Amino acid sequence: MSGLQVEGLKKHFTIGGGFLGGKARTVRAVENVSLSVAPGSSVGLVGESGCGKSTASRAILRLEEPTAGRVTFDGIDVASASPAEMRRLRQRMQFIFQDPYASLNSRRSIRRTLEEPLKVHGIGDPAERRARAEAILSEVGLPRDAMDRFPHEFSGGQRQRIGIARALVLEPDLVVADEPVSALDVSVQAQILRLLDDLREKRTLSFLFVSHDLGVIRHFCDTTCVMYLGHVVESGPTQEIMDDPAHPYTVLLRQSSPIPDPANRVDPPRIAGETPSPANPPSGCPFHTRCPRAMAECRESMPAAKEIAPGRQVACHLF
Ligand code: SF4
């Protein structure tokens, strides 16, 4: 199958134990994530802070080693790819980080930041690499003289443009963007989203877009996967999920997201209760400790994902 396929992805960490003392515990950051990103489509991974969405995105690109599950890209199993296949996959799948400053090497000029990946992948001669780096810098809206400057000389929005240029200079097919606008001012967020929109259209890119912000996901993604405590609890076409959320968590998340119309702005209700620790997750449905519709069954058994409409899946005993 073409595009990205993720099946049953898990990522667990061990904390405590060793010379720090205490009992070693397993943090189940990502417990069950399955999704697919077809060529040219944009899939959103959304949920509250700590739901595992960023860890999942990193495990998909093997920036963190997954504990279990299968990730394929255009049919190639990422875990068993040969070194040559992996090099090619790394070129085709790129990552945009939330904090562009932390992800850019402060001692590297922008020229080196953009030309180095081309060199590592054996693309072009020095003149070609220079031309390609200058072209992508101009495409993300930065002047040519930015090439010989350093990350600290730019604003947050400009640094994110550089992060985007670095991701795109290798001409990938898929971009995994982890909260790419959440560290920016609202006005700058809109500019960066417009830039990503333009680039996606021009280059026929696929996106896996991670965000806690339903407004950003609604704007950018054709399909949405809602995550809670390491699980995808609902997935389907973005418009349907936003207009008619099905899973009780998605309903509350939708109600608690800010209303964009300033004339009707009211304080949105918060989802009651704290998210349980992924080091001590509840039995049964992971959402039962906060769910207003929980039943006895919810405490005992984990609901399986069911298709409630074409392309729409919900993991809840109510369906
Ligand atoms: Fe709520 Fe039960 Fe559905 Fe979980 S399975 S979301 S606790 S109703």
Boltz pocket constraint, residues with backbone or C-beta under 6 A from the ligand:
constraints:
  - pocket:
      binder: B
      contacts: [[A, 247], [A, 248], [A, 249], [A, 285], [A, 286], [A, 287], [A, 288], [A, 289], [A, 291], [A, 292], [A, 293], [A, 294], [A, 295], [A, 298], [A, 301], [A, 303], [A, 315], [A, 316], [A, 317], [A, 318]]
      max_distance: 6.0
